Amino acid sequence: MIEWLTGFTIVVGSGFMLVAALGVLRMPDLLTRMHATTKAGVLGAGLIMIGVALHFASGPVLAKAVAIIAFLILTAPVAAHVIGRAGYFMGLSLWDKTTVDELKGRYDEATHTLTSPPDTDTPPDGQGRA
């Protein structure tokens, strides 16, 4: 039974990795490519690591697999965010069908800072919440 479960997780994980690779090829701009690779890539690699841990069924391999999965879950979204942000600020164009650009007009190229959106929760008297 373990062999079937191992094979299933590795094949499904490989499928997700294939979807991530296709996302890189098929998506129209940097931000959607980063989304595809982060989500599908981490899920695929995680499933493959689960399959490896099931196959070897030993404590050290399980600990390494869990550490790899945790590392991927913690670092992939941060890396994708930083790469996407750098690409946006470098002036890479968004997909022509992108409907909302929430950062437009908020980035100061001289100081390299972002301004926050206006706070809509503050009452007109400026006192804030109690």
C-alpha positions as CSV (number, residue, x, y, z in Angstrom):
1,M,0.0,0.0,0.0
2,I,2.9,2.4,0.8
3,E,4.3,1.9,-2.7
4,W,1.0,3.0,-4.2
5,L,0.8,6.0,-2.0
6,T,4.4,6.9,-2.7
7,G,3.9,6.6,-6.4
8,F,0.7,8.6,-6.3
9,T,2.3,11.5,-4.4
10,I,5.4,11.6,-6.6
11,V,3.3,11.5,-9.8
12,V,0.8,14.2,-8.6
13,G,3.8,16.3,-7.4
14,S,5.4,15.9,-10.8
15,G,2.2,17.0,-12.4
16,F,2.1,20.1,-10.4
17,M,5.7,20.8,-11.3
18,L,4.7,20.4,-14.9
19,V,1.9,22.9,-14.4
20,A,4.4,25.3,-12.9
21,A,6.7,25.0,-15.9
22,L,3.8,25.5,-18.3
23,G,2.8,28.6,-16.3
24,V,6.2,30.1,-16.9
25,L,5.8,29.5,-20.6
26,R,2.2,30.4,-21.0
27,M,1.5,33.3,-18.6
28,P,1.6,36.8,-20.2
29,D,3.6,38.8,-17.7
30,L,6.1,38.6,-14.8
31,L,3.5,38.8,-12.0
32,T,1.3,36.0,-13.3
33,R,4.4,33.8,-14.0
34,M,5.6,34.3,-10.4
35,H,2.1,33.4,-9.1
36,A,2.0,30.2,-11.2
37,T,5.5,29.0,-10.3
38,T,5.2,29.8,-6.6
39,K,1.8,28.0,-6.0
40,A,2.2,25.0,-8.2
41,G,6.0,24.6,-7.7
42,V,5.8,24.6,-3.9
43,L,2.9,22.2,-3.9
44,G,4.6,19.9,-6.4
45,A,7.9,19.9,-4.6
46,G,6.1,19.3,-1.3
47,L,4.2,16.3,-2.7
48,I,7.4,14.8,-4.1
49,M,9.1,15.2,-0.7
50,I,6.2,13.5,1.0
51,G,6.6,10.6,-1.5
52,V,10.3,10.4,-0.8
53,A,9.7,10.4,3.0
54,L,7.1,7.6,2.5
55,H,9.4,5.6,0.3
56,F,12.4,5.6,2.7
57,A,10.3,5.6,5.9
58,S,13.2,6.5,8.2
59,G,13.5,9.3,10.8
60,P,16.4,11.2,9.2
61,V,14.8,11.2,5.8
62,L,11.4,12.3,7.2
63,A,13.2,15.2,9.1
64,K,14.9,16.3,6.0
65,A,11.7,16.2,3.9
66,V,9.8,18.2,6.5
67,A,12.7,20.7,6.7
68,I,12.7,21.1,2.9
69,I,8.9,21.5,2.7
70,A,9.1,24.2,5.5
71,F,11.9,26.0,3.8
72,L,10.0,26.0,0.5
73,I,6.8,27.3,2.1
74,L,8.7,30.0,3.9
75,T,11.0,31.2,1.2
76,A,9.1,30.8,-2.2
77,P,6.4,33.4,-1.5
78,V,8.9,35.9,-0.2
79,A,11.2,35.4,-3.2
80,A,8.3,35.7,-5.6
81,H,7.2,38.9,-3.9
82,V,10.6,40.4,-4.1
83,I,11.2,39.5,-7.7
84,G,7.8,40.7,-8.7
85,R,8.2,43.9,-6.8
86,A,11.6,44.5,-8.4
87,G,10.2,43.8,-11.9
88,Y,7.3,46.2,-11.3
89,F,9.6,49.0,-10.1
90,M,12.0,48.4,-13.0
91,G,9.2,49.2,-15.3
92,L,8.2,45.8,-16.8
93,S,4.9,46.2,-18.4
94,L,1.8,44.5,-16.9
95,W,-0.5,42.3,-19.0
96,D,-2.7,44.5,-21.2
97,K,-5.8,42.9,-19.6
98,T,-4.8,43.8,-16.0
99,T,-7.7,45.8,-14.6
100,V,-6.3,47.2,-11.3
101,D,-2.8,48.5,-10.6
102,E,-2.9,49.3,-6.9
103,L,0.7,50.6,-6.9
104,K,0.3,53.1,-9.8
105,G,1.2,56.6,-8.6
106,R,2.4,55.4,-5.1
107,Y,6.1,54.8,-6.0
108,D,8.5,57.7,-5.7
109,E,11.5,56.9,-8.0
110,A,13.6,59.6,-6.4
111,T,13.5,58.1,-2.9
112,H,12.5,54.5,-3.8
113,T,9.7,54.5,-1.4
114,L,6.0,53.6,-1.5
115,T,3.3,55.6,0.0
116,S,0.4,54.0,1.8
117,P,-3.2,54.2,0.4
118,P,-5.4,56.8,2.1
119,D,-6.8,55.5,5.4
120,T,-10.6,55.1,4.9
121,D,-11.2,53.9,8.5
122,T,-10.2,57.2,10.2
123,P,-13.2,59.3,11.2
124,P,-13.4,62.9,9.8
125,D,-12.3,64.4,13.2
126,G,-8.9,62.6,12.8
127,Q,-9.1,61.0,16.3
128,G,-8.9,57.4,15.0
129,R,-10.4,54.4,16.8
130,A,-10.8,54.2,20.5
